[in-house]
Amino acid sequence: MTELELRLETKLIQRNSRNLTLTSAGESYLLKCHEVLELVAKAEGEAAGSAEQPIGNLRVVCLSGFGGRYVVPLIPEYLKRYPNAQVEYLTQQRIPDLLGEGIDVGMFVARALRSSSLIAKRVGTIHAHMCASPDYLKRYGEPALPEDLEHHRCLRLVNATFSQQWELTDGRSSFTLRTEGPLVSDTPEALVVAAMQGQGIALVPSYAIVDPLKDRTLVKVLPNWQAEHFGVFALMPSRQFVAAKTRAWLDLIQEKLPAALERDESLFNSV
């Protein structure tokens, strides 16, 4: 105790030959120490609880179009299942800095992921197909071969998933085309709107064009050709000590997402 008093430069205990008593400073110091220990115990309990029960704020980031169709509908289900959790949903068109931005899970679409410190779990597959409006094809003609695309207005989706080149396959052969056209966007929704207005041929994920194909505002172009498949990944900053809120989110994604992706691909093939 003498060392502590010397460090604090305050007398904490009154001493005599028979007993020891706390000074007023000592009583205040002891009370504060008890409060600190209670806060530590509470923090440890909450931290341990977060590893067992989904509680606290879950930050999720996702590509806007993909997330709007597949991820946003799952948020109410997550909140219903886990009433002690909250969700903060964000959109980005690039792989996020999970650690720097405090993100728990990033939902991302890519043909392949670059090597990084992130933990990636593949949770599904999407396909990209070409489409155009009937009016555009009436004016410019319908391509019969991939090579014919060189003479068409190509609406380009360019982001961290899609490049400026169209890499197409029919399952047997491959064809690569460096496209040219009047519109470049990092979201498929912008290209779909332009394609419906007759501005060109778009290569976009099938989920973005299922509805326009059903009402014939868009039609398939070179239906036997499509882009290489893309993986849907859940990205996390660490594999160790994954919080229950994150594990619960991943479980829900794995439960619901594959069936939703297959549903849209089946709808695309049936149109």
Secondary structure, 3 states (H helix, E strand, C coil): CHHHHHHHCCCCEEECCCCEEECHHHHHHHHHHHHHHHHHHHHHHHHHHHHHCCCEEEEEEECHHHHHHHHHHHHHHHHHHCCCEEEEEEECCCCCCHHHHCCCEEEEEECCCCCCCCEEEEEEEECEEEEECHHHHHHHCCCCCHHHHHHCCEEEECCCCCCCEEEEECCCCEEEEECCCCCEECCHHHHHHHHHCCCCEEEEEHHHCHHHHHCCCCEEECCCCEECCEEEEEEECCCCCCCHHHHHHHHHHHHHHHHHHHHHHHHHHHC
